[in-house]
Protein backbone atom coordinates (compact mmCIF):
# COMPACT_ATOMS: atom_id res chain seq x y z
CA UNK A 1 0.00 0.00 0.00
CA UNK A 2 2.84 2.34 0.92
CA UNK A 3 4.54 1.77 -2.44
CA UNK A 4 1.28 2.43 -4.29
CA UNK A 5 0.86 5.77 -2.49
CA UNK A 6 4.50 6.65 -3.12
CA UNK A 7 4.11 5.82 -6.81
CA UNK A 8 0.91 7.84 -7.02
CA UNK A 9 2.62 10.76 -5.30
CA UNK A 10 5.52 10.61 -7.76
CA UNK A 11 3.13 10.52 -10.71
CA UNK A 12 1.25 13.57 -9.41
CA UNK A 13 4.52 15.45 -8.85
CA UNK A 14 5.68 14.58 -12.37
CA UNK A 15 2.38 15.69 -13.85
CA UNK A 16 2.59 18.98 -11.93
CA UNK A 17 6.20 19.65 -12.95
CA UNK A 18 5.51 18.77 -16.58
CA UNK A 19 2.48 21.01 -16.72
CA UNK A 20 4.46 23.91 -15.28
CA UNK A 21 7.47 23.46 -17.52
CA UNK A 22 5.38 23.17 -20.66
CA UNK A 23 4.14 26.72 -20.15
CA UNK A 24 6.54 29.20 -21.68
CA UNK A 25 7.68 32.14 -19.66
CA UNK A 26 6.95 35.43 -21.34
CA UNK A 27 9.75 36.54 -23.60
CA UNK A 28 11.37 39.84 -22.71
CA UNK A 29 10.36 42.53 -25.13
CA UNK A 30 10.69 46.23 -25.73
CA UNK A 31 6.93 46.57 -26.05
CA UNK A 32 6.72 47.71 -22.42
CA UNK A 33 9.13 50.52 -23.24
CA UNK A 34 7.14 51.37 -26.35
CA UNK A 35 4.03 52.04 -24.28
CA UNK A 36 5.71 53.35 -21.12
CA UNK A 37 5.22 57.03 -20.37
CA UNK A 38 8.30 58.24 -18.56
CA UNK A 39 9.64 61.73 -18.12
CA UNK A 40 12.78 63.51 -17.06
CA UNK A 41 11.32 64.75 -13.77
CA UNK A 42 10.65 61.20 -12.56
CA UNK A 43 14.02 59.87 -13.70
CA UNK A 44 15.93 62.80 -12.26
CA UNK A 45 14.14 62.33 -8.91
CA UNK A 46 15.42 58.73 -8.88
CA UNK A 47 18.94 59.91 -9.81
CA UNK A 48 18.88 62.53 -7.06
CA UNK A 49 17.70 60.04 -4.46
CA UNK A 50 20.22 57.36 -5.43
CA UNK A 51 23.18 59.21 -6.95
CA UNK A 52 23.43 62.84 -5.90
CA UNK A 53 22.01 62.76 -2.36
CA UNK A 54 24.59 60.22 -1.20
CA UNK A 55 27.53 62.53 -1.98
CA UNK A 56 28.57 60.38 -4.93
CA UNK A 57 27.67 62.56 -7.93
CA UNK A 58 26.46 65.88 -6.46
CA UNK A 59 28.77 68.15 -8.42
CA UNK A 60 31.58 70.11 -6.85
CA UNK A 61 33.62 67.24 -5.39
CA UNK A 62 32.23 64.67 -7.83
CA UNK A 63 34.30 63.63 -10.80
CA UNK A 64 33.67 66.18 -13.55
CA UNK A 65 32.41 63.55 -15.99
CA UNK A 66 29.94 62.15 -13.46
CA UNK A 67 28.39 65.39 -12.20
CA UNK A 68 24.64 64.77 -11.90
CA UNK A 69 23.91 68.01 -10.03
CA UNK A 70 21.38 69.08 -12.66
CA UNK A 71 19.21 67.38 -15.24
CA UNK A 72 21.19 69.09 -18.03
CA UNK A 73 24.48 67.71 -16.64
CA UNK A 74 22.98 64.23 -16.30
CA UNK A 75 21.77 64.28 -19.91
CA UNK A 76 25.12 65.63 -21.10
CA UNK A 77 26.95 62.85 -19.27
CA UNK A 78 24.67 60.17 -20.73
CA UNK A 79 25.07 61.56 -24.25
CA UNK A 80 28.87 61.64 -23.93
CA UNK A 81 29.19 58.33 -22.07
CA UNK A 82 26.21 56.27 -23.22
CA UNK A 83 27.87 52.84 -23.12
CA UNK A 84 29.46 53.46 -19.71
CA UNK A 85 26.16 54.69 -18.29
CA UNK A 86 24.35 51.67 -19.71
CA UNK A 87 26.96 49.28 -18.33
CA UNK A 88 27.13 50.81 -14.86
CA UNK A 89 23.53 51.99 -14.31
CA UNK A 90 21.02 50.16 -16.50
CA UNK A 91 22.75 47.00 -17.70
CA UNK A 92 22.21 43.47 -16.37
CA UNK A 93 25.39 43.66 -14.27
CA UNK A 94 24.99 47.30 -13.23
CA UNK A 95 27.03 48.19 -10.17
CA UNK A 96 25.58 51.56 -9.23
CA UNK A 97 25.22 52.72 -6.58
CA UNK A 98 28.51 51.19 -5.49
CA UNK A 99 28.26 51.87 -1.79
CA UNK A 100 27.33 48.92 0.40
CA UNK A 101 25.23 51.35 2.44
CA UNK A 102 22.82 51.84 -0.45
CA UNK A 103 21.05 49.01 -2.25
CA UNK A 104 21.46 48.44 -5.96
CA UNK A 105 18.76 49.91 -8.13
CA UNK A 106 15.90 47.45 -8.63
CA UNK A 107 15.62 45.95 -12.12
CA UNK A 108 12.35 47.84 -12.76
CA UNK A 109 14.03 51.17 -12.00
CA UNK A 110 16.99 50.33 -14.23
CA UNK A 111 14.59 49.34 -17.01
CA UNK A 112 12.70 52.63 -16.64
CA UNK A 113 15.92 54.63 -16.86
CA UNK A 114 17.03 52.61 -19.90
CA UNK A 115 13.66 53.20 -21.55
CA UNK A 116 13.89 56.94 -20.87
CA UNK A 117 17.37 57.04 -22.45
CA UNK A 118 16.18 54.91 -25.40
CA UNK A 119 13.33 57.37 -26.01
CA UNK A 120 15.79 60.28 -26.17
CA UNK A 121 15.41 61.45 -22.55
CA UNK A 122 12.10 63.29 -23.07
CA UNK A 123 11.03 66.02 -20.69
Phi, psi and omega in degrees: 000318181297320181291327177294315179295320178296315179298318178296318178298317178296319179296318179295319178297316179298317180297320179294313180297316180296320181292326180286319185284341180283341176280132180275138173290149179297138179284140176296144180212163177272002183298328177297319178293324180299325183259351183289133175258113184222141183230168183298322181300315180293315181294317181294327175299319178295317179297316178299314182295323187255343187237318183267326182287348181259021179061026178266312183227049184273357187093177181067267182279351181287155174304138185307318184286347182240038179273109180253030185288350174213161178298320180298319180291324176298310180298320179297317178298313181298316179298321182277339186225045187304312184292323178294316179299315180298316181296314188272334187247317188247348184288171182296334179247030182305140183241017179252142352291150185276337184295139177288344179285340183239132182291154175298152178296134177299152181306319181297322178292315178300319178296320179295318179296316179299320179295316179301316178295315181301325181277004178092019179055056184292149177281000000 
